[in-house]
Amino acid sequence: MKPHTLSAFDRDLEAIRLAVLAMGGQVEAAILNGSRALESRDEDLAAQVVEGDRAIDRAEEDINAQVVRLLALRQPQADDLRSAVAVMKMAGELERLGDYAKNMAKRVPVLISAPVIDGAAGALRRQARLVGQMLKDMLDAFARMDAALARDVISRDIEVDDMTNALFREFITHMMEDPRNITPCLHYVFIAKNIERMGDLVTHGAEHVIFVAEGKLAEAREKGHSTATIEPPKG
């Protein structure tokens, strides 16, 4: 009877893991489409990203319900419990990633009517692409329980931090040069910071993979310089 119970748990958990991977694909598309809408000033694509966040929210709710049902029915032991809880945490990280992608897309209509800041949207799209690739690799690591790939993902987050710092300096320069640039640059600052937070969330997901695969917490990770320490350019 016990082997049957374990087999049933594994089968149910695998179905939930597949649901998480599908949700992750939705989030990856939202990040890339949100940044593409920003660069191309495509209001229709931005609206699609905002509307699509509802499906991401529903996916998280469904995954959480499945995990609760799994815990109630199967009553897993320590290792299996760790896997089930990690899946629920992963879904929560993905839902927050979707929120940040939605917030980026919601700023597109405002920026369409604001002065153009040369290169800003393109730079943010490159930053978002880096996070999107981190997310893709984190999901691959989750699918295979590949701790080495998860650590590689974590190591890349410092590049996102450094890009954020460079963008902040650039936007501050634009604002100092022309007061008309203040409104669009403030929006770009918020977007850059949100993308940096996306990188942190992806990193947390990679840490969950390591925890499940190895049964121990991931090592402390190196971070880039905080944006709180950035000084205005001297001119």
N, C-alpha and C positions, 0 to 999 in steps of 0.2 A: 504493500500500500504506500509506503513512504517513497519508493522510487517513482511511482506514478505521480505523487504530489509534486516532487521535484521537477519532473518532466513537464507537468502542467504549469508550474511557475515559470520555467524557462521559456515555454511557448508563449505564455502571456506577456512576459517581460520583453521578448523579442518583438512582439507586435507593437508594444509601446515604444521600443527603440526605433522601429521603422517609422512610427508616427512622428517622433522627434526629428528624425532625419528629413522627413517630408516638410515639417514645419521649418526646419533650418533652410531648406531650399527656398521656401517662400520668403524668408527673412533676407537671404542673400540677394534674391531678385529685387526686393524692396530697397535695399541699400544701393545697389547699382543703378536701379531706375530713378531713385530719388536724386542721386548725384548727377545722372545724365539729364534729368529734367532741369536741374539747377544750371548746368553748363549751357544747355540748349535753350533755356528759358521757355520750356515746354509746359504750359499750364495744364494741358489735358493729361499728360503723363504724370505730372505731380498729383493731380486729382485721383488718378488710378492708384497711386501709391497710398494716398490717404484712405481711400475706400478699401483697399486691400488689407489694411491693418485690422479690419474687423475679423477677417478670416484667421489671421494670426492669433488674435485674442481668443477666438473660439477654439482654435487648435490647442492652446495652452489649457483652457478649461477642460477640454475633453481628455487631454493627457493626465491632468491632475486627478480627474475622476477615475480614470483607469488605474492609476497608481494606488489610490485609496482603496478601490475595490480589490486590487491585487493583494494589498497588505492585509485586508480584512479576511479574504478567502484563503490565502495561502500561508499566512503567518510565517514569513521567511526567517531564516536564521541570520547570523551576523553578516556574512559575506553577501548573501542575497539581499538583505535589507539595505546594505550600503549601495548596491547597484540600483535598487528601486528609488531610494532617496535621491541619488545622484541624477537619475533621469528626471525627476520632478524639478530639481534645481536647474537642470539644463533647460527645461521648458521655460522656466521663469526668466533665465538670462536671455533666451531667444525672444520672449515677449517684450522685454525691455529694449532689445535691439530694434525690434519692429517699431516701437514707440519713437525711438530716435530717428529712424528713417522717415517716419510719418512727419515728425516735427521739421525735418529738413525740407520735405516736400511742401509743407504748409507755408514756408517762407518764400517759395518761388513766386506766387502772385505779387507779393509785396516788392520783391527785388526786380520784377519785370518793369515796374514803373519808377524805379530808382536809378540814379546815375550808374553807368557801367564802370566797374573797377577792372581794368585790364588784367587778365590772367588769374583773377581771384577764383572764379567758378571752376576753371580748369584745374587749378592747384587743389581745390577741395575735392574735385572728382578723383584726382590721383591719390589723395589721402584716403578717400572712401574705397577706392579699388584695392589699396593695400589691406584695409580692414576686411573687405569682401574676400580676398584671397586667404587671409588668416582664418576667416570663418569657414570657408570651404575646406581648408586643411584640418581645422579643428573637428569638423563633422566627419571627415575621413578617419581621423584618429579615434573619434568616438565609435564609429562603425566597426573598426578593427581592434579597438582597445589598444592602440599603439601609443605607448607612453613616450617613445622617442620623438615621434611626430608632434605630440602634444607639447613637448619641451621646446621643439623648434618654433612652434607657434608662439609660445610665451616669449621666446627670445626676440621676436620681431616687434613686440609691442613698444620697445624703446624707440624704434624708428617712427612709429606713429606719434609718440610724445615729442620727438625732436621736430617732426614736421609741424606739429601744432605750435610749438614755440616759434619756429621760423615764420609761420603764417601770422601769428600775433604781431610780431615785429613789423611785418609788411603792412598789415592793416593799420597799425598805429601810425606808421609813416604816411600812409594815404590820408588819414584823418588830420594829421598835423599840416599837411600840404594844402588841403582844401576842406573847409567846413561842410561843403555839400557832400563830401564822401562819408561823413560821420554815420548817417543812417544806414546805408548799405553795408559799411564796414562793421558796424555793430552786429548786424544780422550774420555776416560772415564769421565774426568772432564766435558767436553762439553756435553756429554750425560746426566750425572747426573743433570747438570744445566738445560738442556732442559726438563727433566722430572719434575724438580721443577717448571718450567714455565708452563708445562701441568697442574700441580696442581692449579696454579694461574688461568688458563683459565677455568678449571672446576668450581672453586670457583666463578668466574665471572658469569658463567652460572647459578649457584645456586642463586646468588644475583638477576639475572633477574627473576627467579621464584618467589622470595620473593616480588619483585617489582610489578609483575603482580598480584600475589595472594592477596597482602595486600595493594597495592597502595602506598607503601612507600619504601624508600631505606633501604637496609639491614644495620644492625649495623656494626660499625667498627670492623674488625676481628683482632684477635691476630696473630702475625707472629713469626716464629722462628728466631733465630739469623742469621744475614746476613753473607753470605760467605765472604764478604769483610772484616770482622773483624777476620777471622780465622788466627791464628798465626802458623807458622811452628812448628812441634813437637820438643821438646827439647831432645837432645840425648846425 
